[in-house]
Amino acid sequence: MHFRAKKPHHCCTLYGMLSRRRRRRTAAQRRHASTARASARASGLRLADDVERLAYTREQAAEALGISLATLDRRVVPVIATVETEWGRRLIPVSELERYVAERTKQPRADRRPAKRPGRKASVPPELVKRISAEHAGGSSLGEIARRLNADRVPTAQGGRQWWPSTVRGILARSGSQKSSRSDAALRRPGHA
């Protein structure tokens, strides 16, 4: 009861009213469904189990395509037929949306090539890799190898003129012949032999 009223306040009976309304509504729906089935049987019609959608609103079409409403208005609506209602709402027929998607669907390529490693190709000749590996195995440091390659004017893998110890280390790492030695450690941390 409301604190100022002598009779029960409407919010006190609200939950009772909701359940009562719900019971009445479901009973009415059952009655109407049974009469609709009976009249359909009498007229020879069959009730559908599910209803097929005929049109989308712009918001529903944008959600179905996975794009924003602005993109739908800018790119899709101008190239498809739409239905404008008397009250100004624009509807997009499902058949038009399916046609739009079917026209722009690309088939996957059958001749897919295996994925390549990203980045530039290493185009160091095999004889240069053998030379670098042999010098490194002979005890030369990465810096000494780089200086000799620069002195001999050997181009780098990308056609450059300057060899760096890190470039030599990369070639050795890719060829799998680099072994950790004291000269590499001294090169990585100068002053700590």
Wavefront OBJ file of the C-alpha trace (Angstrom):
o trace
v 0.000 0.000 0.000
v 1.115 3.496 -0.768
v 2.036 5.394 2.368
v -0.564 8.182 1.726
v -3.341 6.045 0.266
v -5.948 4.013 2.083
v -6.215 1.513 -0.769
v -3.470 -0.525 -2.440
v -1.342 1.403 -4.884
v -1.225 0.236 -8.503
v 2.507 -0.636 -8.363
v 1.832 -3.097 -5.560
v -0.329 -5.204 -7.852
v 1.762 -4.619 -10.971
v 3.447 -8.010 -10.965
v 0.159 -9.807 -10.437
v -1.355 -7.886 -13.333
v 1.518 -8.754 -15.663
v 1.259 -12.475 -15.069
v -2.531 -12.333 -15.457
v -2.211 -10.431 -18.750
v 0.389 -12.878 -19.969
v -1.898 -15.842 -19.224
v -4.823 -14.201 -20.998
v -2.688 -13.277 -24.012
v -1.304 -16.811 -24.480
v -4.786 -18.278 -24.132
v -6.102 -15.849 -26.763
v -3.217 -16.683 -29.100
v -3.972 -20.389 -28.752
v -7.658 -19.797 -29.517
v -6.855 -17.675 -32.574
v -4.277 -20.165 -33.861
v -6.710 -23.064 -33.599
v -9.487 -21.120 -35.374
v -7.042 -20.019 -38.096
v -5.944 -23.619 -38.660
v -9.555 -24.787 -38.803
v -10.567 -22.085 -41.303
v -7.441 -22.795 -43.398
v -8.317 -26.507 -43.511
v -11.864 -25.687 -44.511
v -10.750 -23.398 -47.357
v -7.995 -25.746 -48.546
v -5.146 -23.411 -47.617
v -2.034 -24.479 -45.803
v -0.330 -22.428 -43.090
v 3.352 -21.772 -43.553
v 5.777 -22.923 -40.895
v 8.076 -19.968 -41.476
v 7.745 -16.713 -43.342
v 10.285 -15.625 -45.924
v 11.519 -12.059 -45.661
v 10.649 -9.935 -48.685
v 12.486 -6.694 -47.910
v 15.082 -5.198 -45.599
v 15.200 -1.758 -44.080
v 18.391 0.150 -44.828
v 19.718 -0.662 -41.361
v 18.988 -4.377 -41.754
v 20.578 -4.461 -45.211
v 23.722 -2.735 -43.929
v 23.941 -5.232 -41.067
v 23.390 -8.178 -43.428
v 26.220 -6.968 -45.687
v 28.470 -6.093 -42.774
v 28.941 -2.473 -43.801
v 28.028 0.886 -42.320
v 24.808 2.679 -43.175
v 26.788 5.487 -44.834
v 28.584 2.984 -47.089
v 25.256 1.346 -47.957
v 23.751 4.710 -48.924
v 26.837 5.793 -50.874
v 27.731 2.583 -52.734
v 24.902 0.026 -52.677
v 21.605 1.931 -52.820
v 22.455 3.811 -56.064
v 22.976 0.532 -57.981
v 19.972 -1.488 -56.770
v 16.223 -1.048 -57.061
v 14.565 0.061 -53.831
v 10.997 0.515 -52.683
v 9.994 3.827 -51.147
v 6.929 3.698 -48.929
v 4.301 6.429 -48.631
v 5.682 7.452 -45.250
v 9.196 7.973 -46.672
v 10.861 4.744 -45.580
v 13.139 3.090 -48.129
v 13.020 -0.706 -48.274
v 15.499 -2.922 -50.093
v 14.038 -6.110 -51.600
v 15.871 -9.267 -50.578
v 16.098 -10.390 -54.202
v 17.912 -7.143 -55.137
v 20.351 -7.521 -52.263
v 21.037 -11.156 -53.225
v 21.594 -10.113 -56.842
v 24.004 -7.370 -55.748
v 26.033 -9.832 -53.668
v 25.987 -12.521 -56.388
v 27.277 -10.078 -59.029
v 30.203 -9.072 -56.839
v 31.153 -12.493 -55.480
v 34.480 -13.678 -56.834
v 35.317 -17.339 -57.154
v 38.521 -18.478 -55.442
v 41.455 -19.040 -57.744
v 42.260 -22.725 -58.217
v 45.905 -22.096 -59.078
v 46.835 -20.617 -55.728
v 50.541 -20.415 -55.271
v 52.084 -21.253 -51.917
v 52.568 -18.261 -49.670
v 55.920 -16.576 -50.048
v 58.036 -15.199 -47.304
v 57.372 -11.477 -46.965
v 60.127 -9.051 -47.846
v 62.728 -8.806 -50.552
v 64.241 -11.868 -52.171
v 67.727 -12.838 -51.155
v 69.629 -12.993 -54.419
v 73.158 -13.741 -53.207
v 74.917 -16.117 -55.610
v 75.732 -19.542 -54.110
v 79.469 -19.088 -54.761
v 79.432 -15.893 -52.681
v 77.708 -17.750 -49.836
v 80.433 -20.432 -50.061
v 83.140 -17.737 -49.963
v 81.615 -16.053 -46.891
v 81.156 -19.424 -45.151
v 84.736 -20.463 -45.930
v 86.188 -17.174 -44.633
v 84.103 -17.423 -41.477
v 85.121 -21.033 -40.952
v 88.764 -19.922 -41.406
v 88.431 -17.665 -38.352
v 87.700 -14.299 -39.948
v 85.332 -12.020 -38.055
v 82.150 -10.710 -39.627
v 83.687 -7.227 -39.865
v 86.795 -8.540 -41.647
v 84.654 -10.449 -44.147
v 82.545 -7.320 -44.794
v 85.689 -5.176 -45.325
v 87.134 -7.689 -47.809
v 83.851 -7.820 -49.761
v 83.806 -4.004 -49.880
v 87.438 -3.935 -51.025
v 86.668 -6.457 -53.789
v 83.621 -4.313 -54.801
v 81.245 -7.281 -54.549
v 77.597 -6.058 -54.805
v 75.217 -6.916 -51.963
v 72.124 -9.063 -52.428
v 70.070 -6.021 -53.400
v 72.759 -4.504 -55.602
v 74.221 -2.148 -52.994
v 77.902 -1.239 -52.605
v 78.348 -1.415 -48.826
v 78.679 -4.662 -46.880
v 78.068 -4.595 -43.128
v 78.876 -7.219 -40.511
v 75.157 -7.666 -39.857
v 74.602 -8.381 -43.570
v 77.307 -11.050 -43.488
v 75.746 -12.507 -40.318
v 72.344 -12.665 -42.059
v 73.807 -14.573 -45.001
v 75.535 -17.000 -42.658
v 72.357 -17.469 -40.654
v 70.313 -18.198 -43.772
v 72.908 -20.613 -45.067
v 72.977 -22.333 -41.669
v 76.764 -22.266 -41.402
v 77.232 -19.560 -38.782
v 78.677 -20.852 -35.529
v 79.023 -18.678 -32.510
v 82.645 -17.745 -32.091
v 84.570 -15.335 -29.957
v 85.038 -12.962 -32.898
v 81.252 -12.676 -33.400
v 80.709 -12.009 -29.714
v 83.448 -9.373 -29.759
v 81.839 -7.769 -32.791
v 78.386 -7.646 -31.189
v 79.703 -6.082 -27.972
v 82.770 -3.911 -28.686
v 85.242 -3.712 -25.824
v 84.061 -6.989 -24.240
v 86.307 -9.753 -25.616
l 1 2 3 4 5 6 7 8 9 10 11 12 13 14 15 16 17 18 19 20 21 22 23 24 25 26 27 28 29 30 31 32 33 34 35 36 37 38 39 40 41 42 43 44 45 46 47 48 49 50 51 52 53 54 55 56 57 58 59 60 61 62 63 64 65 66 67 68 69 70 71 72 73 74 75 76 77 78 79 80 81 82 83 84 85 86 87 88 89 90 91 92 93 94 95 96 97 98 99 100 101 102 103 104 105 106 107 108 109 110 111 112 113 114 115 116 117 118 119 120 121 122 123 124 125 126 127 128 129 130 131 132 133 134 135 136 137 138 139 140 141 142 143 144 145 146 147 148 149 150 151 152 153 154 155 156 157 158 159 160 161 162 163 164 165 166 167 168 169 170 171 172 173 174 175 176 177 178 179 180 181 182 183 184 185 186 187 188 189 190 191 192 193
